Amino acid sequence: MSILKQAEVSREKLKEDHVIFYNTTQKTTHWATQKSAKEQMLELLASNGKMTRDELAKEVGVSADTVKQHLANLQKAKRLQRIGGRAYGIWQVRQDE
Protein backbone atom coordinates (compact mmCIF):
# COMPACT_ATOMS: atom_id res chain seq x y z
CA MET A 1 0.00 0.00 0.00
CA SER A 2 1.39 3.39 -0.91
CA ILE A 3 2.19 5.98 1.74
CA LEU A 4 -0.54 8.27 0.42
CA LYS A 5 -3.12 5.48 0.64
CA GLN A 6 -2.00 4.63 4.19
CA ALA A 7 -2.33 8.28 5.20
CA GLU A 8 -5.84 8.39 3.74
CA VAL A 9 -6.88 5.27 5.67
CA SER A 10 -5.33 6.64 8.87
CA ARG A 11 -7.12 9.96 8.40
CA GLU A 12 -10.48 8.22 7.93
CA LYS A 13 -9.92 6.17 11.10
CA LEU A 14 -9.09 9.32 13.04
CA LYS A 15 -12.26 11.00 11.77
CA GLU A 16 -14.30 8.10 13.13
CA ASP A 17 -12.78 8.11 16.61
CA HIS A 18 -11.45 11.58 17.28
CA VAL A 19 -11.98 15.24 16.71
CA ILE A 20 -9.11 16.52 14.58
CA PHE A 21 -7.52 19.91 15.04
CA TYR A 22 -5.23 21.37 12.43
CA ASN A 23 -2.43 23.78 13.25
CA THR A 24 -1.42 25.43 10.01
CA THR A 25 0.53 28.34 11.48
CA GLN A 26 3.80 26.51 10.93
CA LYS A 27 5.28 25.28 7.66
CA THR A 28 3.95 21.78 8.25
CA THR A 29 0.51 20.77 9.41
CA HIS A 30 0.42 19.12 12.79
CA TRP A 31 -2.39 16.87 13.91
CA ALA A 32 -3.49 16.89 17.51
CA THR A 33 -6.27 14.54 18.51
CA GLN A 34 -8.76 14.67 21.29
CA LYS A 35 -10.98 11.79 22.36
CA SER A 36 -14.48 11.99 20.97
CA ALA A 37 -17.46 12.49 23.26
CA LYS A 38 -18.45 8.86 22.69
CA GLU A 39 -15.02 7.59 23.73
CA GLN A 40 -15.03 9.82 26.81
CA MET A 41 -18.49 8.53 27.72
CA LEU A 42 -17.36 4.91 27.37
CA GLU A 43 -14.40 5.53 29.67
CA LEU A 44 -16.57 7.25 32.27
CA LEU A 45 -19.20 4.51 32.16
CA ALA A 46 -16.55 1.79 32.41
CA SER A 47 -15.45 3.30 35.72
CA ASN A 48 -18.95 4.18 36.98
CA GLY A 49 -21.87 2.46 35.27
CA LYS A 50 -24.39 4.32 37.43
CA MET A 51 -23.76 7.73 35.89
CA THR A 52 -26.83 9.61 34.68
CA ARG A 53 -27.21 11.41 31.37
CA ASP A 54 -26.91 14.76 33.10
CA GLU A 55 -23.71 13.72 34.86
CA LEU A 56 -22.24 12.45 31.59
CA ALA A 57 -23.22 15.68 29.81
CA LYS A 58 -21.51 17.78 32.47
CA GLU A 59 -18.31 15.67 32.45
CA VAL A 60 -18.02 15.46 28.65
CA GLY A 61 -19.15 19.02 27.95
CA VAL A 62 -22.11 18.30 25.68
CA SER A 63 -25.88 18.58 26.09
CA ALA A 64 -28.03 15.89 27.70
CA ASP A 65 -29.75 15.39 24.33
CA THR A 66 -26.38 14.72 22.71
CA VAL A 67 -25.59 12.19 25.43
CA LYS A 68 -28.95 10.50 24.81
CA GLN A 69 -28.18 10.23 21.09
CA HIS A 70 -24.63 8.94 21.69
CA LEU A 71 -25.90 6.33 24.17
CA ALA A 72 -28.42 5.08 21.62
CA ASN A 73 -25.73 4.90 18.92
CA LEU A 74 -23.33 3.07 21.23
CA GLN A 75 -26.04 0.56 22.12
CA LYS A 76 -26.85 0.05 18.45
CA ALA A 77 -23.16 -0.56 17.76
CA LYS A 78 -23.14 -3.10 20.64
CA ARG A 79 -20.42 -1.20 22.50
CA LEU A 80 -22.70 -0.42 25.44
CA GLN A 81 -25.48 -2.30 27.19
CA ARG A 82 -28.06 -1.19 29.76
CA ILE A 83 -28.66 -3.72 32.52
CA GLY A 84 -31.79 -3.13 34.57
CA GLY A 85 -34.36 -0.39 34.38
CA ARG A 86 -34.15 3.35 33.94
CA ALA A 87 -34.01 4.31 37.59
CA TYR A 88 -31.84 1.58 39.08
CA GLY A 89 -30.05 0.08 36.10
CA ILE A 90 -26.39 0.36 35.22
CA TRP A 91 -24.42 0.76 32.01
CA GLN A 92 -22.03 -2.00 31.02
CA VAL A 93 -19.32 -1.24 28.49
CA ARG A 94 -18.72 -4.19 26.18
CA GLN A 95 -15.12 -5.04 25.46
CA ASP A 96 -13.92 -5.05 21.84
CA GLU A 97 -13.78 -8.56 20.48
C-alpha positions in Angstrom: 0.0 0.0 0.0 1.4 3.4 -0.9 2.2 6.0 1.7 -0.5 8.3 0.4 -3.1 5.5 0.6 -2.0 4.6 4.2 -2.3 8.3 5.2 -5.8 8.4 3.7 -6.9 5.3 5.7 -5.3 6.6 8.9 -7.1 10.0 8.4 -10.5 8.2 7.9 -9.9 6.2 11.1 -9.1 9.3 13.0 -12.3 11.0 11.8 -14.3 8.1 13.1 -12.8 8.1 16.6 -11.4 11.6 17.3 -12.0 15.2 16.7 -9.1 16.5 14.6 -7.5 19.9 15.0 -5.2 21.4 12.4 -2.4 23.8 13.2 -1.4 25.4 10.0 0.5 28.3 11.5 3.8 26.5 10.9 5.3 25.3 7.7 4.0 21.8 8.3 0.5 20.8 9.4 0.4 19.1 12.8 -2.4 16.9 13.9 -3.5 16.9 17.5 -6.3 14.5 18.5 -8.8 14.7 21.3 -11.0 11.8 22.4 -14.5 12.0 21.0 -17.5 12.5 23.3 -18.4 8.9 22.7 -15.0 7.6 23.7 -15.0 9.8 26.8 -18.5 8.5 27.7 -17.4 4.9 27.4 -14.4 5.5 29.7 -16.6 7.2 32.3 -19.2 4.5 32.2 -16.5 1.8 32.4 -15.4 3.3 35.7 -18.9 4.2 37.0 -21.9 2.5 35.3 -24.4 4.3 37.4 -23.8 7.7 35.9 -26.8 9.6 34.7 -27.2 11.4 31.4 -26.9 14.8 33.1 -23.7 13.7 34.9 -22.2 12.5 31.6 -23.2 15.7 29.8 -21.5 17.8 32.5 -18.3 15.7 32.4 -18.0 15.5 28.7 -19.1 19.0 28.0 -22.1 18.3 25.7 -25.9 18.6 26.1 -28.0 15.9 27.7 -29.8 15.4 24.3 -26.4 14.7 22.7 -25.6 12.2 25.4 -28.9 10.5 24.8 -28.2 10.2 21.1 -24.6 8.9 21.7 -25.9 6.3 24.2 -28.4 5.1 21.6 -25.7 4.9 18.9 -23.3 3.1 21.2 -26.0 0.6 22.1 -26.9 0.1 18.5 -23.2 -0.6 17.8 -23.1 -3.1 20.6 -20.4 -1.2 22.5 -22.7 -0.4 25.4 -25.5 -2.3 27.2 -28.1 -1.2 29.8 -28.7 -3.7 32.5 -31.8 -3.1 34.6 -34.4 -0.4 34.4 -34.1 3.4 33.9 -34.0 4.3 37.6 -31.8 1.6 39.1 -30.0 0.1 36.1 -26.4 0.4 35.2 -24.4 0.8 32.0 -22.0 -2.0 31.0 -19.3 -1.2 28.5 -18.7 -4.2 26.2 -15.1 -5.0 25.5 -13.9 -5.0 21.8 -13.8 -8.6 20.5 
